[in-house]
Amino acid sequence: MNENFNFLVRKDITFLNFGSFGSCPKEIFSFYQDKQLELESQPVSFIVEEGIHQLNNARKSLAQYVNCHDDDLVFVTNPSYAINTIAKSLPLNIGDEVLSTNLEYGALIRTWSYYCDKKGAKFVQQSIPLPLSTVEEVVDAFFSGYNKNTKAIFISQITSSTALILPVAEICREAKKRGLLTIVDGAHVPAHLALNLRELKADIYTGACHKWMMAPKGSSFLFASKNVQEWIDPLLISWGFQTENPSSSRFIDHHQTAGTRDFSAFLTVPFCIDFMKRHDWEKVSRSNKEMTIEWANRLKDSFKFNSISPIDDTFLGQMFAIPIQTTDSLKLKEFLWEKFKIEIPVTQMENRNFIRFSIQAFNDWDDYAALETALIDLQKSEIIKFC
């Protein structure tokens, strides 16, 4: 393990799962603990006054980082919270459809299915054929699920199970031509890919700060363009609703105040952004992406699997999903941890399984060797087959 940047992840393990929950560098985590101590030293004034001032500044810093107006962005604990807020509020009639893909994150498939069912609407998971080939083919495959009942689209910019970058900008442009509401799950995007919300022009976007931005867990955001904010109800009604002291943004009033909670993780975001600037994180990320592609090519040469996309930067970032066959994905993940001390997810997409690795600044070729050794052992033991 490369010990640059002093990440807190254990040194005696091989950690290849930054895509699920990132680890903080010590410097960021220390700042986070300072904020928690500041809160506990005078919790009333912090939660009611000083902390709110800091929260507003943190929101402005994040808005500048993702290039949107700070009144259009609010902190939430995770993207699932954000999408639950949207799916519950979205005005759908009986027979309306939300167009999505078969590559979406499992928790949010459940979210959309639940709220669409309650409203008599339909959540459509359009199949995207694998392997991916070209951006144009993905866009065409997606919109083959469109019809006159389609009212909105929901799509991941980077998929969870399959680690694929989808052409969200192109899909959003086409959706706008068809008069559709655009909702993007960008959980894996901030500090993984360049994100410019003004250019993307999605109506609604959610991203996690506790993944590739390296913020403490429970730090994410919900962006909503001004033209859709009116119908988005807060998931939790609190003091910001019909407040006697409204701010310049009803959206912020309704969604920022959510009862008593420790929002220290949100307050670390400006520090995370500064940390990345000081350490030229765009260069670090480029290096991580190059290593991801090199690992993927070497593993493909060694194990002769069929990649689900071209192994280049068209569809890949800092994660890669190796297609496998196994009888029990949960036991396989446990086995990889218990025998090899490798933290890596075994993901599922419909009836397919993948071993998905993520590359962060602390990963090095010793980690590759550990993964390759484990895969050789699993193949020889017939626990997995590559496909």
C-alpha positions, 0 to 999 in steps of 0.5 A: 500500500502506498502511504502517500496522503496518509489515508486512515485505511488499515495498512495490513489489508488490501482495500479495493473498495473506495467506490462504496465508502471512501477512507479519509486522509488523516488530515481531513478526519482530524478537521472533522473531529475538530468540528465535532468537538466545536459542536460538543463544546457549545452544542446549542449555539453551534447548532442554532447559530454558528454551525448554520453560518458554517453550513451555509459557507460549506454549501457555497464552497461545494456549489462553486466546486460543482458549478451551480448556484448555492441556492440550488444545492442542499446537503443530504446524508446520502444519495439515497436520501436525495432520490427518496425526496425526489421520488416521493414528491415527483408529480406522477399520474396513473400510467405515467412512466419514469425511464431508467436502465437495468444498470441502476443501483439496487437501493434506488431501483427499490425506491423508484419501484415503491413510489411509482407503484403507490402512484399507479405509475411505472418504473421502466428499466430499459436494458442496455446491452453489454458489452458497451461499444459506442456512446451513440449505441448507449443513447439509442438503446436507452431511448428505445424505452421511451414512449408517449407516457414517459415523463422523466428519466433517471440514470446513473452517471457512473453505475455501481455494480458494473462501474461504467460511465454512462453518456449522461450529457448526451442523454440529458440533451436528448431528454430535453428535446423530448420535454422530459424531466432529467434526474441523475444519480451521480453518487460516484462522480464528485472528484472522480469525474469533472462535474459542471452542473451548469453545463450538464443542465440536469434538472436534478442531480445528487452526488456523494462527497464521502466517496471520491471527495474523501469527506467523512461518511454521511456527506452528500448533496441534492441539486435541483434547478429552480424550475423544479424546486416548487414541487419538491417537498422535504422528506422531513418537515421541520423548522424551515418549513413555513419559517418566520424568518425565510432566507433567499431560498425556499428550497434551502429553508425546507431542506437544510433544516432537518431536526437535531443532527451532527452535520460536522461531516458537511462542514468538512467539504470546503476542507476536502476541496482545499486538500484536493487543490493543495495536492493537485488531485486532478493529476492524482485522479488521472494517475488512478485512472491510468492504473485502473486501465492498466490493471484491467488490461493485465487481468484480462490478458491473464484470465481471458474474460470478456470485458463489458466495455472497451478498456479505455476512458470512454466508459471507465474511470477509477473502477472496473468490474470483472465478469465472473460466474459464482454460486454465492456472491456473498460468500465469495466476498466473505472468502476474499476478506477472510482468506486474503484480507482483500476488501472488494465488492462482489456485485450483481446486475440481474443474473450476472456477477462481477468483482469490482475493484476501485483505485485510489491514491494509496493503491499500488502494484502490491495490491494488484499482486494480492488481487491477482493471487486471490483470483488465481486461487479462486479459479483453481479452486473452481469457486469462480469462473471468468466469463 
